[in-house]
């Protein structure tokens, strides 16, 4: 069973699964499209409610497509992940923010740390001098 085909265990998991469906179909999806992609036995109205909430949060956009809505992510996976990280870190005062980053990095794999180093090097190379 694929990751997006599993039945989500919690509200956050359901929102994440719905977003995965939308990111996999950037041209937009109807409620029925998302429901079929989830393959989880959820009710149509459950998926419709999740998409409505995501639209109200600004995480997805929607436009009329006949009588239905067509939903699209308002940001890429990478942009949305960066926003979540920024929001979480932004809530902390500087000393706690540094400690949180140290905890995160201390639990990172060598590959993740290599990715971080590469990203920092790219950022530094892109900075105007």
Secondary structure, DSSP 4 states (H G I P E B T S, - for coil): --GGGSPPSSHHHHHHHHHHHHHH-TT-B-HHHHHHHH-S---HHHHHHHHHHHHHHTSEEEEEETTEEEEEESS-HHHHHHHHHHHHHHTS-HHHHHHHHHHHHHT--HHHHHHHHHHHHHHHHHS--
